[in-house]
């Protein structure tokens, strides 16, 4: 009879500096101290528990951005993951700074497919083998190619490349074939749809059992199985944690059975970790002095429930920028809006957490035909099918309706009239999206140069928002039908 062993695999992804608990229905939900409390309770009860993080520990909170990730690494050291992989937002403070943060981490950080081109060298340890309760578990880290878009202005970007993930997994699995690995886990940050594609590419003989993913913030009812490989993800932040209770067949080095749950992190079952509470408040006391001043008041709280739809907050921010920069149209990257809601009173800290990525803003002269081409690319099948793509919030006076069945626009109006193909419109676009124009819009920005030179409108979006949002005067921003997908 085959020997069976039990393993508990806990997993998070896209924590994004979600340190503090929220008050929900007179209870507390989420927060890193209760997350740590749950993990510690499992570890104390079972000697066969492993905890891993699938990328994007950084970015998303004032505490993280004020200390450029050092605060997050210190808190993660107290949380004590057994292993973590990097996400695309780990690069936000620059590649050199990421390598510095990696040295500060007291836990292994793995990534197999991020390379220095010459000499051809991996930037991070590609994998780690953990020994737990008589089992050997291999974790291999995989990062999305999106990380390169964030490095477009990094002085080191020309020396770095992302290579094919499936081939790297094969090399590592083949190189360690003679080692008795009981479970092989890919710790990816490429998005759920890409995880499924990656699983289909893997040779079953390589022995990959699980993909623990991130990047797309996917919430699942149950893991998906592709090519014999289980794929799971745990949404975003610290409101929940994924838990696998696995039975491992030690003879075949495979999963004999499993149970998976998405466990809520709340004060009904998750005690606070007082060491983490102390560390968070030490950082928070410093940031509160700077970030508690009020920027503006709104008529009511506003929301941003999803990046692939028109939202109240998207309308508000794009409208403020349009009026301040005096252009026809603003395209604001929807993924740059990092909170799903804000209160009616917005402090400097709320604003920085809502829109943490400061950037330049450029004016582009775009024909109506070119603008339709740009918008059409953002609505391609990859986005409509749930892929992790760029999407935009649009400023007022646009009314766009897109029929995804016929893949055509049934309405494309500006200022109450159909947009004119040969007319020139002044469009404001963030520097990141201009630097990655072909990736965001499907054609080269060089096609726009004949219309007129690009012009820098501001070197800091934050400066514009901080100066102009106080003028909103109890604004009640609503959904207006600027972008409708039917």
N, C-alpha and C positions, 0 to 999 in steps of 0.2 A: 504494500500500500504506500502511495506517495506521501512524503512528509509535507505537512501543511504548517504555515506560520501566519500569525496575524500582524498587520501593520495598520496604524492610524496615520493617515497623511492629511494634514491641515494645510490649506493654501489660501493666499490672498493675492490680489493684483491691483494695480492702479490705486495705491493708497493716497497718493497726491497730497501728502501732508495733512490728512484728515485727522487731526490730533484730538479735537474736542468733541465731547458728546453733545447731542442735540436733545432739547426737551420735546418729547412727543407724547401727547395725551397724559400729561402729568408723570411720565416716566422718562428715563434717559435711554437714548439709542446711539450706538456707535462710540467713537472715541478710542484713541490708542491705548488708554489705560485699561478700559474694560476688555478690549481685544486681547491685551496681554494677560489680563486676569483669566479669561477663558482658556487661552493657550497654556498658561501655567497650571490651571486646574486639571487639564487633560494630561499634561506631562507628569504631574504629581500622582495621578491615579494610574497611569499606564507607563510602562517603561519602553513601549514600542511606538511612541509618537514622534513624528517628524513634521516640522513646519517650514514651508517655503513661500517665497514671494516672487511673482512673475512680472517684475518690472514696474517702472514709474512709482518709485517711492517718493521722488522729489516733486516739487512744484504744486501749487494749488492753495498754499496758505501763506499768510504774512510771516509766520514764524519761520517757514522754510526760505522764503525769498529774502527776508531781511538778513539772514545769516548764510545765504547762498548754499543751503543744503547741509552745512555743518551741524546745525541743530537737528536736522532730520537723521543724520547718521548717528549722532549721539543718542537720540531716542530709539533708533533701530537697534543700536547695540544693547540697550536695555531690554527691548522686545525680544532680541535673541533668535532671529530666524536661523535655521540650520543651513540654509542656502538661499540666495536670491539671484535673479538674473537682472540685467539692465533693461530699461525701456527707453523710448525715444526722448522722454523728458529728462532723463538723467544727463543729457547733453546740453541742457538749457543754459548752464553757466560756463560752457566751453569744455572741449575735450580734455585739455590739460587739468582743469579743475575737477573733472570727473575722475581722472586718474589719481589726483590728490585725495578725493573723498574715498576712493576705493582703498587707499592705504590706511585711511582712518577707520575703516569698517573692521569689526572684530568677528566677522562672519564671511564665508566665501561668497564672492560674486562671480558668476560664470557667464561667459559668452563665447560661443564657438565660431561665429561667422563674421566678426568685426576684425579686420586685418590692417596692419601697416603694409603698404604695397611693396616697399623696397627698403630694407630686406623683408621678404615675405614672412611676417610674424604676427601671431595673434596678439591682440591688445590685452586680453584677459585670459585667465584660466578657462579653457573650453568646457571643462566638466569637473565634477567632484564626485568621489565615491564615499558615501556615508555608511558606516557600520552601525546597525541598530538591531538589538534583540536577536543577534545571530544571523542577520540578513545584511547583504550588501546592496545598496541602492545607488545607482548612477544617475546623477542629474546633469543634463546638457543644456546650456543656455543658447537661445536663438533670438536675435533682434531683428526688427523690421527694417527694410531699406529706407523707411521714412526717416530714420535717424540721420541720413545724409542730407535731407532737406534742411534740417536744423543746423547743419554744419556748413551751409553754403558760404558763409562769411568767416568761418573759423580759419585762422592762419594755418592750421594743421590739416584742413580737409583734403588738400591735394595729395596728402601722403597716406590717406586712409580709404579703405574700400569695404563694402559688404559683399561677401561671396555667397554662392549658392548654398542655402541652408541644408537641403536634403543631402547633398554630397558630403558636407561636413559631418552630418550625423552618421552617414555611412562609414566615413573614415574612422571616426572615433569608435563606433561599435565594432568595426572590423579589427581595429588595433587592440581592443580589450576583449576580444572573443575568447581568449584562453583563460581569462579571469572569470571566476564563478560569480557573475552579476545576477542577483535574484530578481531585480526590478529595474527597468530603465525608464526614466521620466524625462521628457523634454519640457523645459521651463521656458516657454516662448513668450514673446511680446510682438505678435504680428497680426492679431485680430482673429476672431472666431472663424470667419469664412476662409482666411488664409491657413488657419490650423487644419481645416478639413482638406484643403488642397495639399498641404504638406504631408498629412497622413497618407493620402492616396499615393504619394510619390515614394514612400519609404518601403524598402524591401522587407517583407516579413521576417526574413532570416536575420535581419539586424537586431531583432528582439526588442523593439520599442513597445512599451506597454501602455504608457500614459502620455498625454499632452496636457499640461497645466498652462493655460494661456492668459493673456491680457491684451490691452490696447483698445479693444472694441467695447469694453465695459458691458459685456454680455451677461445677462441674468438667465439662467437655465432652470428648467423644471427637473431635468435629469441630464447626465452626460450623454454626448452623442458618440456613436461608435462608427469609425471609418477605417476600413482595411484592417480590422481587428484591433484598432487602437482606440482607447477611451479618451475623449476630449472634454475638458471641463474648464469653467471660468467662474469667478465669483463676483461679477458685477463691478463695482467701483467703490473705493473708500473703505471705511471701517464699520459700516452698519451690519455687515455679515461676514462670515468666513466659510469657505468650502471645507467639507470633511469627507474623506474616503475612509471607510472601514474595509480593509482589504484582507482577503485570504490568499496567500502566495503559495503556489505549488513549487516546492523547493527542488523537485526533480526536473521539471520542465522550465523552471525560471519564468513563470507566467502567472497571471492573475486567475485564480480558480473561481473566485466569486467576489462581489463587492456590494457595498451599500454606500450611497452618496447623499449628503444632505447639505443644504445651504442654511447654516446656523445663524439666527439673528443675534447680534451683539447688543444686549440690553441689560438693564440693572436687575432683571428678574432672575438671571442665572449667571451673570458675569461680574465677579468682584473687581474692584479697582486695584490696579497695581500702584501702590503708593510711591514707589521710586520713580515711576514714569510721571505720575501726577506732579511730583516735586520738580522734575526736570522741565515739564511743559510750563508750569507756572513761573519758573525762573526765566524762561525765554519770553513768556507772555507778558510778564511785568515790564520787560524792556520794550517790547513792541507797543504795548498799550500807551506808553508815554508819547509815542510818535503818531499813532494811527487812530486815536479815538476822537479826533476832531470831526465835526459834522461837515459834510460836503454839500448835501442838499436834502430836501424832504419831498416825497412824492405823495400823491393822493392815497396810495395804498401799496401794499407789497406787490412786486412784479416777478414774473416767472420766466424761466428758460428751460422748459421740460425736456427738450431734445435738440440735438445739433442739426438734424435734417428737416427742419420745419421753421416757418416764420414764428418768432416768439416776441413777447412783450419787451423783454430786455434787449433783444436784437434790434427791434424797431427803435427803442429809445436811444441806444448808443449810436446806431448808424445815423439817426436823425440829428443828434447833437453834433456829430462830426460833419455832416453835410452842411448844416447851418453855419458852423464855425469856419469851415474851410471854403465855403462859397463855391461849391461845385454842383454839377447837375445830379450826380449819382455817387453814392458810397457803397462799396462792397466790403463788408466786414466779415472776416473769417469766423464762422459760427463756432468752430472748435476752440477759439480763443476765449470764449465766454465760459468761465469755469465754475459758475454756481448755478444751481437750478432755480434759485429764488433769492431775492433781497428784501429786507424790510422797508417800510415806508421812509425811515430815516437812514440815510446812507452815510456812513463814516468814511474817512480816508481808507481805513483798513478794509471795510466792506468793498470799496471800489477796487482796491488792489487785489483782493481775492477774486472779485468778479471778473476782472480783466487784467491778469498779472503780467502779460507780455507787452512790454513797451516796445515801440517800433517807430520807424519813420512812416510817413504817409506821402505817396506820390500822386501827382495828377497825370493821367494818361488821356490823350485825345483819341477817342474810339468812335468808329462809325457805328451806326445802328446795326448794320449787318454783322460787324465784328462782335458787338456786344451780345447779339443773339447767339452767335457761335460760342462765345465764352460761357453764357448761361446754359446753353444746350449741353456742353461738355460736362458741367457739374451735375446734370440730370441723367447721365448715362446709366446703362444697365447695372454697372458695378455698384453705384449708389442705391438705385432702386431695389437691388437684391440684398441690401444690407452690408455692403462692403464699407471699409473704413476710408472714406474719400473726403476731399474738401467740399464744403458747402458754405453758402454765404447768407448773411442777413443784409437786406436791401433798405436803402433810405426811402423816404416818403416820395410820393408822386409816381412810383412804379406800380403797375398792376400786371402781374404775370400769371397766367394759368397754363399749366402743362398737363397734357393727357398722356399718362404713361402707357396706355394701351396702344395708342397710335403713334406714340413718341413724337408728338408735335405740340406746338403752342396754339391754343385756341384764343389766347389773348396776350398781347404784349404791348401795353400802353405806357406812355410817359406823359404826364400832365394832361391826362384825359384824351389823348390822341394816340393812334397807332405809331409806334416808334418808326422813324424813317431810316431805311437802309443806308442812304447816302448822306444823312445828316451826321455832324460831328457832335459828340457829347463829351463833356469833361467828367471823367470818372476818377474817383479817388480810391487807391488800393494800397494796402500795407506793403512795406518793404519785403517782408518774408515771402509774400505771394508774388511780388514782382520778380524776386530772385528765383523763384521756382515756377515761373509763369507757365512753361510748357507742361509741367506736371499738374498744375491746377486747372488749366484751361485747354490743353490739348494742342496748342500751336505756339509758335515762337513769338515773343514780344516784339521781335524785329519787324513783324508785319504791321505794328502800330507806329513805328518810328516815322514813316512817311507822312503821318497825320500831324506830326509836331513833336518836339522834344519832350521827354519826361521831365517833370518839375517836382522838386521837393517842396511839399506844402508845410510839413512840420517834421522836425527831427524827434519829436516825442508826442505820441498819442496821449500819454498820461497827462502831459502839460495842458493839452487842449481840453481834455475831459475835466480836469480839476478847475480850470478857469471858467468853463462854460456850463457845467452841470449846476452850479448854484443859481443859474438863471431860470431853471425849469419851473420853479414856483408851483409846487404841488401838482405836477403833471400826472394825468391819468392816462397812461399809454395803453392802447389796445391793439389787438390783432386786426389788420385792415385789409387783408387779401393782397399784400404786396407779392407774395409767392404762394400760389395754390397748386397743389399736385392732386389730380383727380384720376 
